[in-house]
Amino acid sequence: MNTKQQDDWPQPAKPSVDSLPPVLDSPKTKTQINLKLPKLSCLPRIGHSIYSATGWCFGMVSLIFGLAVVSAIPVVNLISLGYLLHTSGTIARTGRLRDGFIGIGKAGRIGGVVLGIWLLLWPTRLLSAMRDSALIVNPSGSTGWSVGLWVVTGLTSLHITWAVLRGGKLRHFIWPAPVDFIHWLRSSNKFASARDALWNTVSELRLPFLFWLGARGFAGTLLWLLIPVGLMILASNITSNAGIFVSLLGGLILMGVLLYLPFLQAWFARENRFGAFIEVAVVHRLGNKAPFMFWLGILLTLALPVPLFLMKIELTPAEITWLPALFFVVFGLPARLMVGWAMGRANLRETSRHFTLRWLFRLAALPIAFGYTLILFLSQFISWNGPLSLLEQHAFLVPSPF
């Protein structure tokens, strides 16, 4: 309780509410500004995606070029056929289209090695051309050019060998990494590691498997084509009217074979059994489950190779045989992928499609088979090999014009 003196003591006046300064709220910059800036963590992922897509495209191009080169070599071209069969068989087994792109990374690595070697050899080529010019102008004074050419050739060979041992990527051919090379020379197991790396790379290509698969696929396909194509070849040697009847008989048999042969090849590659070539009933049941996909597979298989018959008009020189084979691989690979995808999709379904739908696409496939048979018959009159060219079935056998 205050005393009387405290009550009488003058107290400070309280300011009125109106005289107080207004209270201002702090600016809410975080809530008012609603700008979404891109996260820095997205940039590395975008860059990695672009790098991966570029590498995949380069690997695909390298794979196509590699298959074309292999297709131009007799007997060895069975590896190319084996790869095409392996892609369709893998898709038919899994039902996923992406599983058919086999060995893209390995093909890109080999393509990078070839590209790197090609780039590194340019200085040697240039120096060799200058040395040859010096020999023409002044034969006695070209010794320096010859010595320089030998030195550059030796260093280039060493650089190529070291780049391949480091992994064969394109950046390895650009920068020689001399410090790492010195450390590699000092290591005790350098030759053993190089041998193991080379062996692992070659074994991952599975060349014996692809060759054996291609050889059996070639034999099984040839057995199906031998009778109808043989009748058409025989008809060309018959001068009487009986030749027309024999040719028509061979064409009708060939039309029936064409409706099943692409899928029998994929079924053989899927099962990896030679006896799968005669399991027509299995392929027929699968076709009932996916009639449209099977029709699309027949369309691509028989339509894409048709323009390539024009390449048989003139015999291709041996030096550039791989060039027309490149087009045969480009046009043949999508058909193999489509046939395998059709069988894979059909294998995932349990019931057959409606009766009307099945017969609709069966009848729609007949004009395609007839058109291919007619073009094949006429190709013997423009081909370099004559009637024997009927056996050059690039749509089903080796993807090469000859």
Helices and strands as residue ranges (DSSP letters): H 4-8, H 29-32, H 42-71, H 78-94, G 97-100, H 104-137, G 139-141, H 143-166, H 170-174, H 178-186, H 190-204, H 207-236, H 242-258, H 261-271, G 274-278, H 280-289, H 291-303, G 306-312, G 318-320, H 322-348, H 355-379, G 386-391
